[in-house]
Amino acid sequence: MNEQQARQSGYSFTGVYTRDRGEVGIRRDALTKEGYKAVIVTVPDSPLSRGPKGTGWSVYAERKYFVDKEKTDLRQRLSMIEPRKERAQKKYEEELVLIENDRVNYQNRLDELEKEIVTRP
């Protein structure tokens, strides 16, 4: 199958490309075991390629693979929200303590200066 036929059949590139047909077959078999439809697509050599010449192969998978991949990614990101909120809350509270310390220091210095002006003859 070529790239155009794969796209017309509803498949998309998975990011797997190599010149080793066996490696691509292993990746396709892995996707098939996971329950996705996947095909091996021949990729002709590009005239712009500066590397070795010859045909390469890619794995193309059905849309369900990409939807499931995105759902997994979003679930992982959602699971990281609470720890991020806790870290942000902790930083916020630390900053509040620093600000309060500055306020106390400024007030003490102001009080010292007020006393100095009042006690001067």
Jmol script that loads the backbone (N, CA, C; Angstrom):
load data "model"
ATOM      1  N   MET A   1       0.861  -1.172   0.000  1.00  0.00           N
ATOM      2  CA  MET A   1       0.000   0.000   0.000  1.00  0.00           C
ATOM      3  C   MET A   1       0.900   1.225   0.000  1.00  0.00           C
ATOM      4  N   ASN A   2       0.521   2.254  -0.731  1.00  0.00           N
ATOM      5  CA  ASN A   2       1.306   3.483  -0.720  1.00  0.00           C
ATOM      6  C   ASN A   2       0.627   4.522   0.179  1.00  0.00           C
ATOM      7  N   GLU A   3       1.299   5.662   0.347  1.00  0.00           N
ATOM      8  CA  GLU A   3       0.808   6.686   1.276  1.00  0.00           C
ATOM      9  C   GLU A   3      -0.569   7.193   0.890  1.00  0.00           C
ATOM     10  N   GLN A   4      -0.792   7.460  -0.380  1.00  0.00           N
ATOM     11  CA  GLN A   4      -2.079   8.003  -0.828  1.00  0.00           C
ATOM     12  C   GLN A   4      -3.206   6.999  -0.569  1.00  0.00           C
ATOM     13  N   GLN A   5      -2.980   5.741  -0.863  1.00  0.00           N
ATOM     14  CA  GLN A   5      -4.002   4.717  -0.624  1.00  0.00           C
ATOM     15  C   GLN A   5      -4.297   4.592   0.873  1.00  0.00           C
ATOM     16  N   ALA A   6      -3.265   4.654   1.683  1.00  0.00           N
ATOM     17  CA  ALA A   6      -3.452   4.543   3.132  1.00  0.00           C
ATOM     18  C   ALA A   6      -4.298   5.706   3.642  1.00  0.00           C
ATOM     19  N   ARG A   7      -4.007   6.903   3.199  1.00  0.00           N
ATOM     20  CA  ARG A   7      -4.773   8.069   3.658  1.00  0.00           C
ATOM     21  C   ARG A   7      -6.223   8.003   3.184  1.00  0.00           C
ATOM     22  N   GLN A   8      -6.429   7.555   1.956  1.00  0.00           N
ATOM     23  CA  GLN A   8      -7.793   7.426   1.435  1.00  0.00           C
ATOM     24  C   GLN A   8      -8.573   6.366   2.195  1.00  0.00           C
ATOM     25  N   SER A   9      -7.875   5.379   2.735  1.00  0.00           N
ATOM     26  CA  SER A   9      -8.527   4.312   3.502  1.00  0.00           C
ATOM     27  C   SER A   9      -8.745   4.709   4.960  1.00  0.00           C
ATOM     28  N   GLY A  10      -8.323   5.919   5.345  1.00  0.00           N
ATOM     29  CA  GLY A  10      -8.566   6.405   6.701  1.00  0.00           C
ATOM     30  C   GLY A  10      -7.422   6.168   7.666  1.00  0.00           C
ATOM     31  N   TYR A  11      -6.264   5.825   7.176  1.00  0.00           N
ATOM     32  CA  TYR A  11      -5.100   5.597   8.030  1.00  0.00           C
ATOM     33  C   TYR A  11      -4.232   6.850   8.063  1.00  0.00           C
ATOM     34  N   SER A  12      -3.461   6.997   9.153  1.00  0.00           N
ATOM     35  CA  SER A  12      -2.559   8.140   9.297  1.00  0.00           C
ATOM     36  C   SER A  12      -1.197   7.656   9.782  1.00  0.00           C
ATOM     37  N   PHE A  13      -0.193   8.464   9.528  1.00  0.00           N
ATOM     38  CA  PHE A  13       1.189   8.146   9.881  1.00  0.00           C
ATOM     39  C   PHE A  13       1.368   8.128  11.393  1.00  0.00           C
ATOM     40  N   THR A  14       1.999   7.083  11.926  1.00  0.00           N
ATOM     41  CA  THR A  14       2.181   6.947  13.372  1.00  0.00           C
ATOM     42  C   THR A  14       3.512   7.494  13.865  1.00  0.00           C
ATOM     43  N   GLY A  15       4.357   7.901  12.950  1.00  0.00           N
ATOM     44  CA  GLY A  15       5.665   8.392  13.361  1.00  0.00           C
ATOM     45  C   GLY A  15       6.738   7.325  13.238  1.00  0.00           C
ATOM     46  N   VAL A  16       6.373   6.123  12.809  1.00  0.00           N
ATOM     47  CA  VAL A  16       7.344   5.048  12.646  1.00  0.00           C
ATOM     48  C   VAL A  16       7.760   4.988  11.185  1.00  0.00           C
ATOM     49  N   TYR A  17       9.046   5.211  10.940  1.00  0.00           N
ATOM     50  CA  TYR A  17       9.590   5.113   9.581  1.00  0.00           C
ATOM     51  C   TYR A  17      10.984   4.531   9.691  1.00  0.00           C
ATOM     52  N   THR A  18      11.267   3.579   8.849  1.00  0.00           N
ATOM     53  CA  THR A  18      12.600   2.990   8.830  1.00  0.00           C
ATOM     54  C   THR A  18      12.839   2.318   7.490  1.00  0.00           C
ATOM     55  N   ARG A  19      14.065   1.988   7.247  1.00  0.00           N
ATOM     56  CA  ARG A  19      14.401   1.243   6.038  1.00  0.00           C
ATOM     57  C   ARG A  19      14.414  -0.256   6.316  1.00  0.00           C
ATOM     58  N   ASP A  20      14.201  -0.636   7.564  1.00  0.00           N
ATOM     59  CA  ASP A  20      14.189  -2.050   7.946  1.00  0.00           C
ATOM     60  C   ASP A  20      12.752  -2.562   7.980  1.00  0.00           C
ATOM     61  N   ARG A  21      12.411  -3.375   7.024  1.00  0.00           N
ATOM     62  CA  ARG A  21      11.037  -3.891   6.884  1.00  0.00           C
ATOM     63  C   ARG A  21      10.627  -4.706   8.112  1.00  0.00           C
ATOM     64  N   GLY A  22      11.550  -5.455   8.678  1.00  0.00           N
ATOM     65  CA  GLY A  22      11.247  -6.294   9.842  1.00  0.00           C
ATOM     66  C   GLY A  22      10.844  -5.475  11.064  1.00  0.00           C
ATOM     67  N   GLU A  23      11.551  -4.390  11.281  1.00  0.00           N
ATOM     68  CA  GLU A  23      11.249  -3.517  12.424  1.00  0.00           C
ATOM     69  C   GLU A  23       9.847  -2.911  12.303  1.00  0.00           C
ATOM     70  N   VAL A  24       9.487  -2.503  11.096  1.00  0.00           N
ATOM     71  CA  VAL A  24       8.160  -1.938  10.863  1.00  0.00           C
ATOM     72  C   VAL A  24       7.091  -3.009  11.078  1.00  0.00           C
ATOM     73  N   GLY A  25       7.381  -4.225  10.650  1.00  0.00           N
ATOM     74  CA  GLY A  25       6.439  -5.324  10.856  1.00  0.00           C
ATOM     75  C   GLY A  25       6.189  -5.596  12.328  1.00  0.00           C
ATOM     76  N   ILE A  26       7.239  -5.505  13.140  1.00  0.00           N
ATOM     77  CA  ILE A  26       7.094  -5.706  14.587  1.00  0.00           C
ATOM     78  C   ILE A  26       6.199  -4.628  15.180  1.00  0.00           C
ATOM     79  N   ARG A  27       6.405  -3.395  14.770  1.00  0.00           N
ATOM     80  CA  ARG A  27       5.580  -2.283  15.287  1.00  0.00           C
ATOM     81  C   ARG A  27       4.118  -2.429  14.860  1.00  0.00           C
ATOM     82  N   ARG A  28       3.904  -2.834  13.610  1.00  0.00           N
ATOM     83  CA  ARG A  28       2.537  -3.047  13.131  1.00  0.00           C
ATOM     84  C   ARG A  28       1.864  -4.174  13.920  1.00  0.00           C
ATOM     85  N   ASP A  29       2.596  -5.262  14.164  1.00  0.00           N
ATOM     86  CA  ASP A  29       2.048  -6.376  14.933  1.00  0.00           C
ATOM     87  C   ASP A  29       1.690  -5.943  16.353  1.00  0.00           C
ATOM     88  N   ALA A  30       2.516  -5.075  16.939  1.00  0.00           N
ATOM     89  CA  ALA A  30       2.234  -4.570  18.287  1.00  0.00           C
ATOM     90  C   ALA A  30       0.930  -3.771  18.301  1.00  0.00           C
ATOM     91  N   LEU A  31       0.736  -2.921  17.292  1.00  0.00           N
ATOM     92  CA  LEU A  31      -0.507  -2.141  17.216  1.00  0.00           C
ATOM     93  C   LEU A  31      -1.710  -3.054  16.997  1.00  0.00           C
ATOM     94  N   THR A  32      -1.531  -4.073  16.179  1.00  0.00           N
ATOM     95  CA  THR A  32      -2.621  -5.008  15.905  1.00  0.00           C
ATOM     96  C   THR A  32      -3.005  -5.761  17.183  1.00  0.00           C
ATOM     97  N   LYS A  33      -2.011  -6.148  17.983  1.00  0.00           N
ATOM     98  CA  LYS A  33      -2.288  -6.839  19.247  1.00  0.00           C
ATOM     99  C   LYS A  33      -3.032  -5.937  20.220  1.00  0.00           C
ATOM    100  N   GLU A  34      -2.789  -4.634  20.125  1.00  0.00           N
ATOM    101  CA  GLU A  34      -3.487  -3.678  20.985  1.00  0.00           C
ATOM    102  C   GLU A  34      -4.924  -3.439  20.513  1.00  0.00           C
ATOM    103  N   GLY A  35      -5.272  -3.987  19.361  1.00  0.00           N
ATOM    104  CA  GLY A  35      -6.639  -3.879  18.867  1.00  0.00           C
ATOM    105  C   GLY A  35      -6.858  -2.814  17.810  1.00  0.00           C
ATOM    106  N   TYR A  36      -5.802  -2.301  17.235  1.00  0.00           N
ATOM    107  CA  TYR A  36      -5.925  -1.265  16.218  1.00  0.00           C
ATOM    108  C   TYR A  36      -5.628  -1.852  14.845  1.00  0.00           C
ATOM    109  N   LYS A  37      -6.268  -1.289  13.850  1.00  0.00           N
ATOM    110  CA  LYS A  37      -5.950  -1.663  12.480  1.00  0.00           C
ATOM    111  C   LYS A  37      -4.728  -0.864  12.060  1.00  0.00           C
ATOM    112  N   ALA A  38      -3.739  -1.570  11.519  1.00  0.00           N
ATOM    113  CA  ALA A  38      -2.510  -0.907  11.091  1.00  0.00           C
ATOM    114  C   ALA A  38      -2.017  -1.551   9.807  1.00  0.00           C
ATOM    115  N   VAL A  39      -1.384  -0.754   8.983  1.00  0.00           N
ATOM    116  CA  VAL A  39      -0.839  -1.251   7.717  1.00  0.00           C
ATOM    117  C   VAL A  39       0.583  -0.748   7.540  1.00  0.00           C
ATOM    118  N   ILE A  40       1.329  -1.488   6.736  1.00  0.00           N
ATOM    119  CA  ILE A  40       2.677  -1.066   6.374  1.00  0.00           C
ATOM    120  C   ILE A  40       2.584  -0.360   5.029  1.00  0.00           C
ATOM    121  N   VAL A  41       3.193   0.799   4.960  1.00  0.00           N
ATOM    122  CA  VAL A  41       3.134   1.622   3.762  1.00  0.00           C
ATOM    123  C   VAL A  41       4.552   1.791   3.216  1.00  0.00           C
ATOM    124  N   THR A  42       4.701   1.589   1.931  1.00  0.00           N
ATOM    125  CA  THR A  42       6.012   1.826   1.311  1.00  0.00           C
ATOM    126  C   THR A  42       6.171   3.325   1.062  1.00  0.00           C
ATOM    127  N   VAL A  43       7.328   3.818   1.379  1.00  0.00           N
ATOM    128  CA  VAL A  43       7.624   5.237   1.217  1.00  0.00           C
ATOM    129  C   VAL A  43       8.781   5.363   0.231  1.00  0.00           C
ATOM    130  N   PRO A  44       8.521   5.926  -0.953  1.00  0.00           N
ATOM    131  CA  PRO A  44       9.600   6.047  -1.934  1.00  0.00           C
ATOM    132  C   PRO A  44      10.644   7.053  -1.467  1.00  0.00           C
ATOM    133  N   ASP A  45      11.818   6.906  -1.984  1.00  0.00           N
ATOM    134  CA  ASP A  45      12.913   7.798  -1.661  1.00  0.00           C
ATOM    135  C   ASP A  45      12.602   9.203  -2.147  1.00  0.00           C
ATOM    136  N   SER A  46      12.943  10.188  -1.358  1.00  0.00           N
ATOM    137  CA  SER A  46      12.715  11.579  -1.722  1.00  0.00           C
ATOM    138  C   SER A  46      13.901  12.106  -2.521  1.00  0.00           C
ATOM    139  N   PRO A  47      13.625  12.877  -3.569  1.00  0.00           N
ATOM    140  CA  PRO A  47      14.744  13.468  -4.311  1.00  0.00           C
ATOM    141  C   PRO A  47      15.507  14.487  -3.461  1.00  0.00           C
ATOM    142  N   LEU A  48      14.898  14.962  -2.384  1.00  0.00           N
ATOM    143  CA  LEU A  48      15.554  15.934  -1.504  1.00  0.00           C
ATOM    144  C   LEU A  48      16.380  15.256  -0.418  1.00  0.00           C
ATOM    145  N   SER A  49      16.262  13.931  -0.307  1.00  0.00           N
ATOM    146  CA  SER A  49      16.960  13.191   0.740  1.00  0.00           C
ATOM    147  C   SER A  49      18.465  13.213   0.495  1.00  0.00           C
ATOM    148  N   ARG A  50      19.208  13.431   1.548  1.00  0.00           N
ATOM    149  CA  ARG A  50      20.665  13.433   1.439  1.00  0.00           C
ATOM    150  C   ARG A  50      21.242  12.142   1.988  1.00  0.00           C
ATOM    151  N   GLY A  51      20.375  11.292   2.541  1.00  0.00           N
ATOM    152  CA  GLY A  51      20.830  10.043   3.129  1.00  0.00           C
ATOM    153  C   GLY A  51      20.931   8.938   2.098  1.00  0.00           C
ATOM    154  N   PRO A  52      21.031   7.695   2.576  1.00  0.00           N
ATOM    155  CA  PRO A  52      21.127   6.568   1.654  1.00  0.00           C
ATOM    156  C   PRO A  52      19.858   6.432   0.822  1.00  0.00           C
ATOM    157  N   LYS A  53      20.020   5.955  -0.380  1.00  0.00           N
ATOM    158  CA  LYS A  53      18.884   5.832  -1.294  1.00  0.00           C
ATOM    159  C   LYS A  53      18.213   4.477  -1.108  1.00  0.00           C
ATOM    160  N   GLY A  54      16.931   4.426  -1.381  1.00  0.00           N
ATOM    161  CA  GLY A  54      16.182   3.184  -1.300  1.00  0.00           C
ATOM    162  C   GLY A  54      14.824   3.414  -0.690  1.00  0.00           C
ATOM    163  N   THR A  55      13.980   2.416  -0.809  1.00  0.00           N
ATOM    164  CA  THR A  55      12.619   2.512  -0.289  1.00  0.00           C
ATOM    165  C   THR A  55      12.611   2.321   1.219  1.00  0.00           C
ATOM    166  N   GLY A  56      11.745   3.062   1.889  1.00  0.00           N
ATOM    167  CA  GLY A  56      11.555   2.898   3.323  1.00  0.00           C
ATOM    168  C   GLY A  56      10.134   2.437   3.579  1.00  0.00           C
ATOM    169  N   TRP A  57       9.833   2.116   4.821  1.00  0.00           N
ATOM    170  CA  TRP A  57       8.496   1.662   5.205  1.00  0.00           C
ATOM    171  C   TRP A  57       8.029   2.424   6.429  1.00  0.00           C
ATOM    172  N   SER A  58       6.737   2.636   6.491  1.00  0.00           N
ATOM    173  CA  SER A  58       6.113   3.316   7.623  1.00  0.00           C
ATOM    174  C   SER A  58       4.929   2.501   8.101  1.00  0.00           C
ATOM    175  N   VAL A  59       4.542   2.766   9.340  1.00  0.00           N
ATOM    176  CA  VAL A  59       3.330   2.158   9.888  1.00  0.00           C
ATOM    177  C   VAL A  59       2.255   3.234   9.922  1.00  0.00           C
ATOM    178  N   TYR A  60       1.124   2.917   9.349  1.00  0.00           N
ATOM    179  CA  TYR A  60      -0.035   3.805   9.384  1.00  0.00           C
ATOM    180  C   TYR A  60      -1.121   3.099  10.186  1.00  0.00           C
ATOM    181  N   ALA A  61      -1.848   3.854  11.007  1.00  0.00           N
ATOM    182  CA  ALA A  61      -2.884   3.264  11.860  1.00  0.00           C
ATOM    183  C   ALA A  61      -4.204   3.999  11.673  1.00  0.00           C
ATOM    184  N   GLU A  62      -5.267   3.337  12.115  1.00  0.00           N
ATOM    185  CA  GLU A  62      -6.597   3.930  12.014  1.00  0.00           C
ATOM    186  C   GLU A  62      -6.745   5.082  13.006  1.00  0.00           C
ATOM    187  N   ARG A  63      -7.765   5.891  12.831  1.00  0.00           N
ATOM    188  CA  ARG A  63      -7.997   7.084  13.660  1.00  0.00           C
ATOM    189  C   ARG A  63      -8.157   6.729  15.139  1.00  0.00           C
ATOM    190  N   LYS A  64      -8.752   5.590  15.429  1.00  0.00           N
ATOM    191  CA  LYS A  64      -8.987   5.175  16.816  1.00  0.00           C
ATOM    192  C   LYS A  64      -7.676   5.165  17.620  1.00  0.00           C
ATOM    193  N   TYR A  65      -6.588   4.777  16.987  1.00  0.00           N
ATOM    194  CA  TYR A  65      -5.283   4.756  17.656  1.00  0.00           C
ATOM    195  C   TYR A  65      -4.906   6.157  18.141  1.00  0.00           C
ATOM    196  N   PHE A  66      -5.091   7.144  17.289  1.00  0.00           N
ATOM    197  CA  PHE A  66      -4.714   8.515  17.628  1.00  0.00           C
ATOM    198  C   PHE A  66      -5.649   9.115  18.678  1.00  0.00           C
ATOM    199  N   VAL A  67      -6.924   8.761  18.604  1.00  0.00           N
ATOM    200  CA  VAL A  67      -7.878   9.237  19.605  1.00  0.00           C
ATOM    201  C   VAL A  67      -7.532   8.645  20.972  1.00  0.00           C
ATOM    202  N   ASP A  68      -7.258   7.348  21.013  1.00  0.00           N
ATOM    203  CA  ASP A  68      -6.893   6.708  22.276  1.00  0.00           C
ATOM    204  C   ASP A  68      -5.581   7.265  22.822  1.00  0.00           C
ATOM    205  N   LYS A  69      -4.643   7.529  21.938  1.00  0.00           N
ATOM    206  CA  LYS A  69      -3.362   8.098  22.356  1.00  0.00           C
ATOM    207  C   LYS A  69      -3.572   9.483  22.978  1.00  0.00           C
ATOM    208  N   GLU A  70      -4.416  10.293  22.357  1.00  0.00           N
ATOM    209  CA  GLU A  70      -4.689  11.630  22.892  1.00  0.00           C
ATOM    210  C   GLU A  70      -5.440  11.544  24.215  1.00  0.00           C
ATOM    211  N   LYS A  71      -6.396  10.609  24.321  1.00  0.00           N
ATOM    212  CA  LYS A  71      -7.130  10.449  25.576  1.00  0.00           C
ATOM    213  C   LYS A  71      -6.190  10.045  26.704  1.00  0.00           C
ATOM    214  N   THR A  72      -5.254   9.156  26.420  1.00  0.00           N
ATOM    215  CA  THR A  72      -4.277   8.737  27.432  1.00  0.00           C
ATOM    216  C   THR A  72      -3.424   9.921  27.862  1.00  0.00           C
ATOM    217  N   ASP A  73      -2.991  10.710  26.896  1.00  0.00           N
ATOM    218  CA  ASP A  73      -2.175  11.884  27.191  1.00  0.00           C
ATOM    219  C   ASP A  73      -2.948  12.885  28.054  1.00  0.00           C
ATOM    220  N   LEU A  74      -4.218  13.120  27.713  1.00  0.00           N
ATOM    221  CA  LEU A  74      -5.025  14.075  28.488  1.00  0.00           C
ATOM    222  C   LEU A  74      -5.282  13.569  29.902  1.00  0.00           C
ATOM    223  N   ARG A  75      -5.512  12.272  30.047  1.00  0.00           N
ATOM    224  CA  ARG A  75      -5.704  11.709  31.402  1.00  0.00           C
ATOM    225  C   ARG A  75      -4.442  11.889  32.233  1.00  0.00           C
ATOM    226  N   GLN A  76      -3.280  11.681  31.618  1.00  0.00           N
ATOM    227  CA  GLN A  76      -2.025  11.859  32.328  1.00  0.00           C
ATOM    228  C   GLN A  76      -1.852  13.321  32.742  1.00  0.00           C
ATOM    229  N   ARG A  77      -2.177  14.241  31.841  1.00  0.00           N
ATOM    230  CA  ARG A  77      -2.066  15.663  32.179  1.00  0.00           C
ATOM    231  C   ARG A  77      -3.036  16.042  33.302  1.00  0.00           C
ATOM    232  N   LEU A  78      -4.238  15.492  33.254  1.00  0.00           N
ATOM    233  CA  LEU A  78      -5.210  15.786  34.310  1.00  0.00           C
ATOM    234  C   LEU A  78      -4.728  15.259  35.659  1.00  0.00           C
ATOM    235  N   SER A  79      -4.068  14.113  35.657  1.00  0.00           N
ATOM    236  CA  SER A  79      -3.577  13.555  36.913  1.00  0.00           C
ATOM    237  C   SER A  79      -2.464  14.414  37.514  1.00  0.00           C
ATOM    238  N   MET A  80      -1.839  15.239  36.696  1.00  0.00           N
ATOM    239  CA  MET A  80      -0.764  16.096  37.182  1.00  0.00           C
ATOM    240  C   MET A  80      -1.265  17.453  37.669  1.00  0.00           C
ATOM    241  N   ILE A  81      -2.535  17.745  37.508  1.00  0.00           N
ATOM    242  CA  ILE A  81      -3.070  19.057  37.897  1.00  0.00           C
ATOM    243  C   ILE A  81      -2.997  19.263  39.413  1.00  0.00           C
ATOM    244  N   GLU A  82      -3.451  18.290  40.185  1.00  0.00           N
ATOM    245  CA  GLU A  82      -3.452  18.453  41.645  1.00  0.00           C
ATOM    246  C   GLU A  82      -2.046  18.670  42.203  1.00  0.00           C
ATOM    247  N   PRO A  83      -1.054  17.870  41.810  1.00  0.00           N
ATOM    248  CA  PRO A  83       0.297  18.167  42.314  1.00  0.00           C
ATOM    249  C   PRO A  83       0.800  19.550  41.904  1.00  0.00           C
ATOM    250  N   ARG A  84       0.454  19.982  40.693  1.00  0.00           N
ATOM    251  CA  ARG A  84       0.855  21.330  40.262  1.00  0.00           C
ATOM    252  C   ARG A  84       0.182  22.391  41.123  1.00  0.00           C
ATOM    253  N   LYS A  85      -1.112  22.188  41.424  1.00  0.00           N
ATOM    254  CA  LYS A  85      -1.824  23.154  42.270  1.00  0.00           C
ATOM    255  C   LYS A  85      -1.204  23.199  43.662  1.00  0.00           C
ATOM    256  N   GLU A  86      -0.837  22.046  44.203  1.00  0.00           N
ATOM    257  CA  GLU A  86      -0.235  22.002  45.534  1.00  0.00           C
ATOM    258  C   GLU A  86       1.110  22.723  45.557  1.00  0.00           C
ATOM    259  N   ARG A  87       1.915  22.509  44.506  1.00  0.00           N
ATOM    260  CA  ARG A  87       3.201  23.210  44.439  1.00  0.00           C
ATOM    261  C   ARG A  87       2.987  24.718  44.334  1.00  0.00           C
ATOM    262  N   ALA A  88       2.032  25.135  43.534  1.00  0.00           N
ATOM    263  CA  ALA A  88       1.746  26.565  43.374  1.00  0.00           C
ATOM    264  C   ALA A  88       1.253  27.164  44.691  1.00  0.00           C
ATOM    265  N   GLN A  89       0.393  26.437  45.404  1.00  0.00           N
ATOM    266  CA  GLN A  89      -0.125  26.905  46.688  1.00  0.00           C
ATOM    267  C   GLN A  89       1.011  27.060  47.705  1.00  0.00           C
ATOM    268  N   LYS A  90       1.928  26.095  47.707  1.00  0.00           N
ATOM    269  CA  LYS A  90       3.053  26.151  48.632  1.00  0.00           C
ATOM    270  C   LYS A  90       3.939  27.360  48.328  1.00  0.00           C
ATOM    271  N   LYS A  91       4.234  27.602  47.044  1.00  0.00           N
ATOM    272  CA  LYS A  91       5.031  28.763  46.663  1.00  0.00           C
ATOM    273  C   LYS A  91       4.332  30.066  47.056  1.00  0.00           C
ATOM    274  N   TYR A  92       3.016  30.089  46.869  1.00  0.00           N
ATOM    275  CA  TYR A  92       2.225  31.271  47.217  1.00  0.00           C
ATOM    276  C   TYR A  92       2.325  31.549  48.717  1.00  0.00           C
ATOM    277  N   GLU A  93       2.170  30.521  49.506  1.00  0.00           N
ATOM    278  CA  GLU A  93       2.231  30.696  50.965  1.00  0.00           C
ATOM    279  C   GLU A  93       3.625  31.129  51.410  1.00  0.00           C
ATOM    280  N   GLU A  94       4.675  30.582  50.788  1.00  0.00           N
ATOM    281  CA  GLU A  94       6.038  30.999  51.113  1.00  0.00           C
ATOM    282  C   GLU A  94       6.241  32.469  50.769  1.00  0.00           C
ATOM    283  N   GLU A  95       5.709  32.890  49.647  1.00  0.00           N
ATOM    284  CA  GLU A  95       5.831  34.294  49.229  1.00  0.00           C
ATOM    285  C   GLU A  95       5.083  35.208  50.203  1.00  0.00           C
ATOM    286  N   LEU A  96       3.920  34.770  50.672  1.00  0.00           N
ATOM    287  CA  LEU A  96       3.178  35.567  51.653  1.00  0.00           C
ATOM    288  C   LEU A  96       3.968  35.746  52.938  1.00  0.00           C
ATOM    289  N   VAL A  97       4.653  34.702  53.366  1.00  0.00           N
ATOM    290  CA  VAL A  97       5.477  34.800  54.572  1.00  0.00           C
ATOM    291  C   VAL A  97       6.596  35.816  54.352  1.00  0.00           C
ATOM    292  N   LEU A  98       7.235  35.785  53.201  1.00  0.00           N
ATOM    293  CA  LEU A  98       8.296  36.748  52.899  1.00  0.00           C
ATOM    294  C   LEU A  98       7.763  38.179  52.871  1.00  0.00           C
ATOM    295  N   ILE A  99       6.612  38.352  52.286  1.00  0.00           N
ATOM    296  CA  ILE A  99       6.005  39.691  52.224  1.00  0.00           C
ATOM    297  C   ILE A  99       5.667  40.186  53.624  1.00  0.00           C
ATOM    298  N   GLU A 100       5.147  39.311  54.455  1.00  0.00           N
ATOM    299  CA  GLU A 100       4.806  39.705  55.835  1.00  0.00           C
ATOM    300  C   GLU A 100       6.080  40.058  56.605  1.00  0.00           C
ATOM    301  N   ASN A 101       7.144  39.314  56.402  1.00  0.00           N
ATOM    302  CA  ASN A 101       8.424  39.635  57.058  1.00  0.00           C
ATOM    303  C   ASN A 101       8.926  41.010  56.611  1.00  0.00           C
ATOM    304  N   ASP A 102       8.812  41.294  55.316  1.00  0.00           N
ATOM    305  CA  ASP A 102       9.207  42.609  54.823  1.00  0.00           C
ATOM    306  C   ASP A 102       8.369  43.704  55.469  1.00  0.00           C
ATOM    307  N   ARG A 103       7.074  43.472  55.586  1.00  0.00           N
ATOM    308  CA  ARG A 103       6.188  44.470  56.194  1.00  0.00           C
ATOM    309  C   ARG A 103       6.614  44.751  57.635  1.00  0.00           C
ATOM    310  N   VAL A 104       6.898  43.683  58.390  1.00  0.00           N
ATOM    311  CA  VAL A 104       7.318  43.847  59.786  1.00  0.00           C
ATOM    312  C   VAL A 104       8.635  44.619  59.857  1.00  0.00           C
ATOM    313  N   ASN A 105       9.583  44.273  58.991  1.00  0.00           N
ATOM    314  CA  ASN A 105      10.879  44.977  58.978  1.00  0.00           C
ATOM    315  C   ASN A 105      10.712  46.453  58.636  1.00  0.00           C
ATOM    316  N   TYR A 106       9.892  46.737  57.640  1.00  0.00           N
ATOM    317  CA  TYR A 106       9.660  48.131  57.256  1.00  0.00           C
ATOM    318  C   TYR A 106       8.986  48.907  58.388  1.00  0.00           C
ATOM    319  N   GLN A 107       8.033  48.278  59.041  1.00  0.00           N
ATOM    320  CA  GLN A 107       7.328  48.936  60.142  1.00  0.00           C
ATOM    321  C   GLN A 107       8.283  49.200  61.298  1.00  0.00           C
ATOM    322  N   ASN A 108       9.136  48.230  61.620  1.00  0.00           N
ATOM    323  CA  ASN A 108      10.107  48.418  62.708  1.00  0.00           C
ATOM    324  C   ASN A 108      11.072  49.555  62.385  1.00  0.00           C
ATOM    325  N   ARG A 109      11.549  49.589  61.150  1.00  0.00           N
ATOM    326  CA  ARG A 109      12.474  50.655  60.753  1.00  0.00           C
ATOM    327  C   ARG A 109      11.785  52.023  60.803  1.00  0.00           C
ATOM    328  N   LEU A 110      10.521  52.080  60.371  1.00  0.00           N
ATOM    329  CA  LEU A 110       9.764  53.321  60.432  1.00  0.00           C
ATOM    330  C   LEU A 110       9.575  53.767  61.875  1.00  0.00           C
ATOM    331  N   ASP A 111       9.256  52.831  62.757  1.00  0.00           N
ATOM    332  CA  ASP A 111       9.088  53.169  64.178  1.00  0.00           C
ATOM    333  C   ASP A 111      10.387  53.704  64.780  1.00  0.00           C
ATOM    334  N   GLU A 112      11.522  53.087  64.394  1.00  0.00           N
ATOM    335  CA  GLU A 112      12.814  53.567  64.878  1.00  0.00           C
ATOM    336  C   GLU A 112      13.072  55.001  64.425  1.00  0.00           C
ATOM    337  N   LEU A 113      12.767  55.258  63.146  1.00  0.00           N
ATOM    338  CA  LEU A 113      12.982  56.606  62.626  1.00  0.00           C
ATOM    339  C   LEU A 113      12.049  57.606  63.287  1.00  0.00           C
ATOM    340  N   GLU A 114      10.807  57.222  63.574  1.00  0.00           N
ATOM    341  CA  GLU A 114       9.862  58.109  64.250  1.00  0.00           C
ATOM    342  C   GLU A 114      10.376  58.450  65.648  1.00  0.00           C
ATOM    343  N   LYS A 115      10.875  57.464  66.353  1.00  0.00           N
ATOM    344  CA  LYS A 115      11.393  57.688  67.727  1.00  0.00           C
ATOM    345  C   LYS A 115      12.626  58.593  67.685  1.00  0.00           C
ATOM    346  N   GLU A 116      13.456  58.375  66.673  1.00  0.00           N
ATOM    347  CA  GLU A 116      14.675  59.170  66.552  1.00  0.00           C
ATOM    348  C   GLU A 116      14.330  60.647  66.337  1.00  0.00           C
ATOM    349  N   ILE A 117      13.329  60.937  65.540  1.00  0.00           N
ATOM    350  CA  ILE A 117      12.927  62.311  65.294  1.00  0.00           C
ATOM    351  C   ILE A 117      12.314  62.913  66.545  1.00  0.00           C
ATOM    352  N   VAL A 118      11.501  62.156  67.268  1.00  0.00           N
ATOM    353  CA  VAL A 118      10.844  62.665  68.473  1.00  0.00           C
ATOM    354  C   VAL A 118      11.840  62.884  69.585  1.00  0.00           C
ATOM    355  N   THR A 119      12.832  62.037  69.740  1.00  0.00           N
ATOM    356  CA  THR A 119      13.777  62.138  70.865  1.00  0.00           C
ATOM    357  C   THR A 119      14.898  63.114  70.610  1.00  0.00           C
ATOM    358  N   ARG A 120      15.026  63.638  69.460  1.00  0.00           N
ATOM    359  CA  ARG A 120      16.071  64.616  69.157  1.00  0.00           C
ATOM    360  C   ARG A 120      15.738  65.968  69.800  1.00  0.00           C
ATOM    361  N   PRO A 121      16.724  66.625  70.406  1.00  0.00           N
ATOM    362  CA  PRO A 121      16.463  67.918  71.055  1.00  0.00           C
ATOM    363  C   PRO A 121      16.372  69.065  70.070  1.00  0.00           C
TER     364      PRO A 121
END
end "model"
wireframe off; spacefill off
backbone 0.3
color backbone group
